[in-house]
Amino acid sequence: MTLIVSKRALRATMLARRQRLGEEERRAAADGLLRSFRLERPIELPAVISGFWPIKDEIDIRPLMSGMFEEGCQVALPVVQGRGQRLLFRAWRPGDALEAGVFGTLQPSARCESVQPDALLVPLLACDSEGWRLGYGGGFYDRTLEDLRKRRQVTAIGVGFDLQLVPEVPHGADDQRLDWLLTDRRACAFV
């Protein structure tokens, strides 16, 4: 089976798994995510961290982003600049108005300051015990992490439901590994 076909099959499986979660499970997971972060504290609070506005059936990290902001961290949200390009990050504060982006995303307006994150909360469909992540297939986070890591140290924290941890994620030369996984039940580092 080719890499593309195996990724496509795992993507379909993981989307279906995530869609089966009910509202109560989703609310509990958002609370669990914040608890995991506060108890395990996977990283020292960075000066600037990029989060993401949840789309589709992603775990709701908005309480986590608000908590980090309240602890003094500058929070940013990603902006898709175009196919094949890396992400841009704009400053965000709880309560800020957002505008529609591509792929159903919401993002800060162009009037907001562009920033460079020290750490990124990265959405995922699946993650394995070695830190390989499966996303939606656009490669935006992989390109962005590769570019940022060439210039300085950044920490990539995959964020999702605990049920998104799988035995193996197919990966290729263009894929970037995560440094940490943060779920509603755990925070673990990848060596």
Secondary structure by P-SEA (a helix, b strand, c coil): ccaaaaaaaaaaaaaaaaaaccaaaaaaaaaaaaaaaaaccccccccbbbbbccccccccaaaaaaaaaaaccbbbbbbbccccbbbbbbbbcccbbbbbbcccccccccccbbbbbcccccccccccccccccccccaaaaaaaaaaaacbbbbbbbbccccccccbbbbcccbbbbccccccccccccc
